[in-house]
Amino acid sequence: MGVFSRLTDIVNSNINAMLDKAEDPEKIVRLIIQEMEDTLVEVRSRAARAIADKKDVERRKAEFAARANEWESKAELAIAKGRDDLARGAIAAKRKATEMVALFEKEEDAIGKSLAKANDDLEKLQAKLKEAKAKQRSLEIRRHGAVDALRINRQVYDGRIDEALARYERYERKIDELEAEAETYVMGRPKSLDEEFRELAAEDDVKAEFEALKQRVAARVNKS
């Protein structure tokens, strides 16, 4: 089923409102444009047929008008020749031809109104189609803009992460270099008094733990 059920629906449609409610506006606007273009073809086809009908009606109206004039001339001739019977027959034929002219005039008027309506519909439909295509271009521009912005933001974001990681690695490397440089200052330097006392204390701790361990082992051996 189409987006529009009647031409009036197209002419009176609010494209913006329809797209605002749509889950996929670009898809809907494509369908709207397709249906408008199809309807435009149909309206133009009807208008073309109406123009052809109008020409046919005009031709036939002219034929009967010519017949009416011809019968009138014959009626005048018959009266001049004293043939009243023929004159009356000619007048009757003229009246029939004149009636046909009147019928074709009515049909011609109806076709003219139909063509005027078709022309008005075409103008409105073309305006709506132009509006829909402008909306489609706007949606495409917005989508491309959003995609480009997302791509740029991703690139910037990824770039910032890479830059931060590289900066951290540089900082870490710098710290390692500073620590290594500090160690080089210690290498080959005589021990300070505090350092020598700390080493003596450490040696005493080791000896004490060693003696305690020997006593525990000797106690286990004596028990056995």
Secondary structure, DSSP 8 states (H G I E B T S, - for coil): --S-SSHHHHHT--HHHHHHH-SSHHHHHHHHHHHHHHHHHHHHHHHHHHHHHHHHHHHHHHHHHHHHHHHHHHHHHHHHTT-HHHHHHHHHHHHHHHHHHHHHHHHHHHHHHHHHHHHHHHHHHHHHHHHHHHHHHHHHHHHHHHHHHHHHHHHHHHHHHHHHHHHHHHHHHHHHHHHHHHHHHHTT----HHHHHHHHHHHHHHHHHHHHHHHHHHHHHHH-
